[in-house]
Amino acid sequence: MPAPDLPALSRRRLCLRGLTASALGSTLAWPTGARGRTRPVTLRFSHVVAQQTPKGLAALRFQQLVAQRSGGRIRVLLYPDAQLYGDDDEMQALQLGAVDMLAPSLSKFGRIGFPEFELFDLPFLFGQVADVRRITQGPLGQRLLEGLGRQGLTGLGYFDNGFKQMSANRPLLAPEDFVGLRMRVQASRVIAAQMRALGAQPVTLAFSETRRALETGVVDGTENPVSNFWTQGMHQVQSDLSLTEHGYLGYAVVANRRFWLSLAAADRELLGQALSEALSYGNQIADAQNEKALAALRQAGTTRIHVLSEAQRERLRHAVEPVHKALANRIGLPWMDAMRDALKQSVKG
């Protein structure tokens, strides 16, 4: 008699347990040093968004570069669109060795003991991507990555998906437009506080579940860069997209530390260089992919697109100002001060 079909999350948890045992066992047996340089290596890279997003395309470029430069000896297996793990379990899978590399949004590090990463979630903090780069490519960004070691992770770099926009089945142009709406958010206290400050109710959901939740009315709206909104088909279930550019969405590429250190130094160098080039490529195409998605949305004609005036954005900015002060202690005052100092240097530069 066939076994009953399991819900997706249950299947993932069973898979996680099985993969964890085999992954940890094989990790302990992996050779290191000079003898390990010619052995085949398989790297499992999981992420939760579609292949045609900036993240998906950067991961694909990484796969291609590694294959070329290793002569096929190092294989990068890509699992996009939450095929293996989703928002709820991908970080645990990485820590336990069930996958080798992820590119989670910066918001996800707060719930595993790194609330300082939620700096990037603060609304209206960054005026332009250049401000973000001054953080991620400077000493502060490096300090954040180095801290991940205490949870069994190795931080390898950052890249962008650009700025987020608000969507719902009505225009969201002023704080009063948010009142009473159930808005899907990532598991970030900062983003949840942002929605409450606007009068909405935050609902934490995995990214892979968001479109279905919008379609069935579990939530009324959400926030996303336009490329995610388009590739997930949210335009089919949301009548209005408001170009608020209220927050930044970026990612950190992280590896399981045990896996990373098991590699020969030459392989780490090859992977690091390929990843650096792939992240630069991802950053270069992020704006283009969002513009391409916006053009596709306009052509599809299923969603009304609203461009906010500066006065409208200022009203939203004023409404969420208290979030910065309210979350300072959670994020950490020294991190907040370091961010402000870095941004001042950004303005001077």
C-alpha positions in Angstrom: 0.0 0.0 0.0 1.6 3.4 -1.0 2.5 5.8 1.7 0.1 8.8 2.0 1.4 12.0 0.5 3.0 14.3 3.0 2.6 18.0 3.1 5.6 19.9 1.6 6.9 21.1 4.9 6.8 17.6 6.4 8.7 16.2 3.4 11.3 18.9 3.8 11.8 18.1 7.4 12.2 14.4 6.7 14.6 15.3 3.9 16.5 17.6 6.3 17.0 14.8 8.9 18.2 12.3 6.3 20.5 14.8 4.5 21.9 16.0 7.7 23.1 12.6 8.8 24.7 11.8 5.5 26.1 15.3 5.1 27.8 15.4 8.5 29.2 11.9 8.0 30.6 12.7 4.6 32.0 16.1 5.8 34.0 14.5 8.5 35.5 12.1 6.0 36.4 14.7 3.3 40.2 15.1 2.7 41.8 18.4 3.1 45.2 19.9 2.1 47.2 19.1 -1.0 45.7 15.6 -1.4 42.2 17.1 -1.7 42.9 19.4 -4.6 42.1 17.0 -7.4 39.1 15.3 -5.8 35.6 16.0 -7.2 33.6 18.5 -5.2 29.8 18.9 -5.2 28.4 22.1 -3.7 24.6 22.3 -3.1 23.4 25.9 -3.4 19.7 26.5 -2.4 17.7 29.7 -2.6 14.0 30.7 -2.5 13.5 32.9 -5.6 13.0 32.3 -9.3 15.9 31.8 -11.7 15.2 35.0 -13.6 15.6 37.3 -10.5 18.9 39.0 -9.8 19.7 36.4 -7.1 18.8 33.5 -9.4 20.9 34.9 -12.3 23.9 35.6 -10.0 23.7 32.0 -8.7 23.6 30.7 -12.3 26.6 32.8 -13.2 28.5 31.4 -10.2 27.6 27.8 -11.3 28.9 28.5 -14.9 32.2 30.2 -13.7 33.0 27.3 -11.3 32.3 24.7 -14.0 34.6 26.5 -16.5 37.5 27.2 -14.1 37.5 23.8 -12.5 37.1 21.9 -15.7 33.9 20.4 -14.4 35.6 18.9 -11.3 33.7 21.2 -9.0 29.9 21.0 -9.5 27.5 23.6 -8.2 24.0 22.1 -8.0 21.4 24.9 -7.9 18.0 24.5 -6.2 16.0 27.7 -6.9 12.4 28.6 -6.0 12.5 26.8 -2.6 12.8 23.4 -4.3 14.7 22.0 -1.4 14.2 24.4 1.5 12.2 27.6 2.1 12.3 30.6 4.4 11.3 28.5 7.4 14.0 25.8 7.2 16.9 26.8 4.9 19.1 28.3 7.6 18.7 25.2 9.8 19.5 23.1 6.7 22.7 25.1 6.1 23.8 25.0 9.8 23.3 21.2 9.9 25.1 20.6 6.6 22.0 19.5 4.5 23.0 22.1 2.0 26.4 23.8 1.5 25.5 27.4 0.4 22.6 29.8 0.6 21.9 33.4 -0.3 19.4 34.4 2.3 18.0 37.9 2.6 19.7 39.9 5.3 16.5 39.9 7.4 16.8 36.2 8.1 19.9 36.5 10.2 18.1 38.2 13.0 16.1 35.1 14.1 19.3 33.0 14.4 21.0 35.3 16.8 22.3 38.2 14.6 19.8 41.1 15.1 22.5 43.5 13.9 21.8 42.4 10.4 18.3 44.0 10.8 20.0 47.3 10.3 19.4 46.8 6.6 15.6 46.5 7.2 15.2 50.0 8.7 12.8 51.9 6.6 14.0 54.9 4.5 17.5 54.4 5.8 19.2 54.3 2.4 18.7 57.0 -0.3 20.5 55.0 -3.0 22.2 51.7 -3.6 25.6 53.5 -3.4 24.8 54.1 0.3 24.3 50.4 0.8 27.5 49.5 -0.9 29.5 51.8 1.4 28.3 49.5 4.2 28.5 46.1 2.6 31.8 46.7 0.9 33.4 48.4 3.9 34.7 47.5 7.3 31.2 47.3 8.9 30.0 44.8 6.3 33.0 42.6 6.9 32.6 42.7 10.7 29.0 41.5 10.2 30.1 38.6 8.0 32.9 37.6 10.4 30.5 37.3 13.3 28.5 34.5 11.5 31.3 32.0 12.5 29.8 31.6 15.9 26.8 29.9 14.4 28.7 27.6 12.1 28.5 29.8 9.0 31.1 31.4 6.8 30.0 34.7 5.2 31.3 35.1 1.7 29.8 38.3 0.3 26.8 40.5 -0.3 24.7 41.5 -3.3 21.5 43.6 -4.0 18.0 43.1 -5.2 17.3 46.8 -5.0 14.5 48.7 -3.2 11.2 47.4 -2.1 7.7 48.5 -3.2 4.3 48.1 -1.5 1.4 46.1 -3.1 -2.2 45.5 -2.2 -5.6 45.6 -3.8 -5.7 49.4 -3.4 -3.1 52.2 -3.8 -0.8 52.6 -0.8 0.2 56.2 -1.0 -0.3 57.5 2.6 -0.2 56.0 6.1 -4.0 55.9 6.3 -4.1 53.6 3.3 -2.4 50.8 5.3 -4.8 50.8 8.2 -6.4 47.4 8.8 -4.5 45.6 6.0 -2.8 42.3 6.7 0.7 42.6 5.2 3.0 39.7 4.6 6.5 40.3 6.0 9.7 38.3 6.4 10.6 37.2 9.9 12.1 40.5 10.9 11.0 42.5 14.0 12.1 45.7 12.2 9.8 45.1 9.2 7.0 44.0 11.5 7.4 47.2 13.5 7.4 49.2 10.2 4.0 47.7 9.2 2.5 48.4 12.7 3.7 52.0 12.5 1.7 52.4 9.3 -1.4 50.9 10.9 -1.2 47.5 9.2 -1.0 44.0 10.8 2.2 42.2 9.9 1.9 38.5 9.0 5.1 36.5 8.8 5.0 34.0 5.9 7.6 32.2 3.8 8.3 33.8 0.5 7.2 30.6 -1.3 3.8 30.8 0.3 3.2 34.5 -0.3 1.5 34.4 -3.7 -1.0 31.8 -2.6 -1.7 33.7 0.6 -2.4 36.8 -1.5 -4.7 34.9 -3.8 -6.7 33.3 -1.0 -7.0 36.5 1.1 -4.8 35.2 4.0 -2.9 38.5 3.5 -3.9 41.6 1.7 -0.6 42.9 0.5 3.2 42.7 0.8 6.5 44.4 0.0 8.9 43.3 -2.7 11.4 44.5 -5.3 9.5 44.6 -8.7 11.5 41.6 -10.0 10.2 39.4 -7.2 6.7 40.7 -7.7 6.8 39.9 -11.4 8.5 36.5 -11.4 6.3 35.2 -8.6 3.1 36.2 -10.5 1.9 38.5 -7.8 0.6 40.9 -10.4 -2.1 38.3 -11.1 -3.4 38.6 -7.5 -2.7 42.2 -6.6 -4.4 45.1 -8.3 -2.1 47.9 -7.2 1.7 48.4 -6.9 2.9 51.5 -5.2 6.5 52.5 -6.0 7.4 53.5 -2.4 11.1 52.5 -2.4 10.8 52.5 1.3 13.3 49.8 2.1 16.3 47.8 0.8 16.4 44.1 0.0 19.8 42.5 -0.1 21.4 39.1 0.4 24.5 37.6 2.0 26.0 34.5 0.5 26.9 32.1 3.3 28.4 28.6 3.4 28.4 25.9 6.0 31.6 26.5 7.8 32.5 22.8 8.2 32.1 22.3 4.5 34.0 25.4 3.5 37.0 24.6 5.8 37.1 21.0 4.5 37.9 22.3 1.0 41.5 22.6 -0.3 42.8 26.2 -0.1 43.0 26.2 -3.9 39.4 25.3 -4.2 38.3 27.9 -1.7 40.3 30.5 -3.8 38.6 29.3 -7.0 35.1 29.4 -5.5 35.7 32.8 -3.8 36.9 34.4 -7.0 34.0 33.0 -9.0 31.5 34.1 -6.4 33.0 37.6 -6.2 32.5 37.9 -10.0 29.0 36.5 -9.8 28.0 38.9 -7.1 29.4 41.8 -9.1 27.3 40.6 -12.1 24.2 40.3 -9.8 24.7 43.8 -8.6 25.1 45.1 -12.2 21.8 43.5 -13.3 19.7 44.2 -10.3 18.5 47.6 -11.4 18.1 46.3 -15.0 16.0 43.3 -13.9 13.7 45.5 -11.8 13.3 47.9 -14.7 12.6 45.0 -17.1 10.0 43.6 -14.7 8.4 47.0 -14.3 8.1 47.3 -18.1 6.6 43.8 -18.3 4.0 44.8 -15.6 3.0 47.9 -17.5 2.6 45.8 -20.6 0.6 43.1 -18.8 -1.9 45.7 -17.7 -3.2 43.7 -14.7 -1.8 45.9 -12.0 -2.1 49.7 -11.6 1.3 51.2 -10.9 1.5 54.3 -8.7 4.5 56.6 -8.6 4.7 58.5 -5.3 5.5 62.2 -5.1 8.3 63.2 -2.8 5.7 64.7 -0.5 3.9 61.3 -0.3 7.1 59.5 0.4 8.0 62.1 3.1 4.6 61.3 4.9 5.4 57.6 4.9 9.0 58.3 6.1 7.7 60.4 9.0 5.2 57.7 10.0 7.9 55.0 10.3 10.5 57.2 12.0 9.8 55.8 15.5 10.8 52.4 14.3 14.5 53.4 14.2 14.4 54.4 17.9 12.2 51.6 19.0 14.5 48.9 17.5 17.8 50.4 18.4 18.3 48.3 21.6 17.5 45.1 19.8 19.9 45.8 16.9 22.5 47.2 19.3 23.4 50.8 19.8 27.1 50.3 18.7 25.9 48.8 15.4 23.5 51.7 14.9 26.2 54.2 15.6 28.6 52.5 13.2 26.0 52.5 10.5 25.3 56.2 10.9 29.0 57.0 10.8 29.4 54.9 7.6 26.4 56.7 6.0 27.8 60.1 6.9 31.0 59.1 5.2 28.9 58.0 2.2 27.3 61.4 2.0 30.8 63.1 2.2 32.1 60.7 -0.5 
